[in-house]
Amino acid sequence: MNRVTPQTPLDEVLELMQRDGYVLMENALSAEEIAPLSAAYDAQLALHPPKEGALRVEIPRIIERDSRFEMLMDHAPTFRVARAILGYDIDLASGGELDHKLPRTPAYITWHSDFQWMETLPPPRPNFWIRCTYFLSDVNEDTGQFTL
């Protein structure tokens, strides 16, 4: 797994991104940054409880719902990677999304390339978008893993 940290030299991160299309940046958020984000996350889940039989709770445009999420838009450790890949003209595509996978539920999506929905765009495909996902806590069997 392409594990990096905020201290990993940018050229190493970019090489992994170019080769494999992803990195896992450990400790991208500090404990001091996670605390208010977790509180905001919990507040949103309280406002949007899971429906009966749901596999997940998906809350779109999360940045508009709570200003505590705004810092994620240009958070230095991850934004430096986005800027290096995409250049200086960067847009936030959707306003962010809170995606809460419920514990002990089956996977609702498998490993995939987002380009699978862009069949008419022939290879080599340009990097015109990247996804940055923040995990506020560890992922395990009790907290809603992706797949076993």
Sequence and secondary structure as in RCSB ss.txt:
>XXXX:A:sequence
MNRVTPQTPLDEVLELMQRDGYVLMENALSAEEIAPLSAAYDAQLALHPPKEGALRVEIPRIIERDSRFEMLMDH
APTFRVARAILGYDIDLASGGELDHKLPRTPAYITWHSDFQWMETLPPPRPNFWIRCTYFLSDVNEDTGQFTL
>XXXX:A:secstr
  EE TTS HHHHHHHHHHHS  EETTSS HHHHHHHHHHHHHHHHHS   TT SEEEEESHHHH GGGGGGTT 
HHHHHHHHHHH S    SSS EEEEE TT   SS S  GGGG TTS SS           SS   TTTT S  
